[in-house]
Amino acid sequence: MADISEFIKKYSEYKTTFKVTSYDDNNGVHLCSDETQENINFDAIIESKYPESHDYRPKSFDSIYINNDDVYCIEFKNEKKPDKKNIEDKLIDGKQELDKMFISLNIQKNNYKFIFCVVYNKSAPISERYKRGIQNYTIEMYLKKHQENNLVDDIITEDVNFFTKQFRKKIGNDLKCE
């Protein structure tokens, strides 16, 4: 059996920064400005694996960050009211594609903990955030069924500031995000 280092080696050309993977091209905004922590641009892997956009291309989350046995599958959202079905599709399709990659590399996925993170901007005043559908955990609760059916081990939906604090707490590295 191989370990996660085989995945990192195979997809090393997709290593990038959170500044790149958190970029919202619709609004020209980076949700995270950090250029110190490497992660893997999972969207770019899927785009290269399925180059014909008019054919079927599975949805995918933006980024993969690996810390020891924890695999963080991260989706950045800079929308007023994200579509929870779209986020769910990114979780399901993305995790299925990731599982296929692990199988092709002979990596035992049960040796790893998969955490799906939805990281959103915190631009709205706190009194208005409930309208966005994230702050009141509607998206997190909607996605929890995928934790219960063991597609992923944990689901976190938090704003960029919380993500930055948790990154420091769990990983021990500073992450520079706005």
Salt bridges, closest charged atoms under 4 A:
GLU6 OE2 - LYS9 NZ 3.56
GLU38 OE1 - LYS15 NZ 3.84
GLU52 OE1 - HIS54 ND1 3.70
ASP55 OD1 - HIS54 NE2 3.65
GLU75 OE2 - LYS77 NZ 3.32
GLU75 OE2 - LYS90 NZ 3.11
GLU79 OE2 - LYS77 NZ 3.32
GLU88 OE1 - LYS85 NZ 3.62
GLU88 OE2 - LYS145 NZ 3.29
GLU88 OE2 - HIS146 NE2 2.65
ASP89 OD1 - LYS85 NZ 2.96
GLU97 OE1 - LYS49 NZ 2.88
GLU97 OE2 - LYS100 NZ 3.12
ASP99 OD1 - LYS95 NZ 2.66
ASP99 OD2 - LYS109 NZ 3.12
GLU128 OE1 - LYS131 NZ 2.74
GLU140 OE2 - LYS144 NZ 3.67
ASP159 OD2 - LYS122 NZ 3.97
ASP174 OD1 - ARG168 NE 2.54
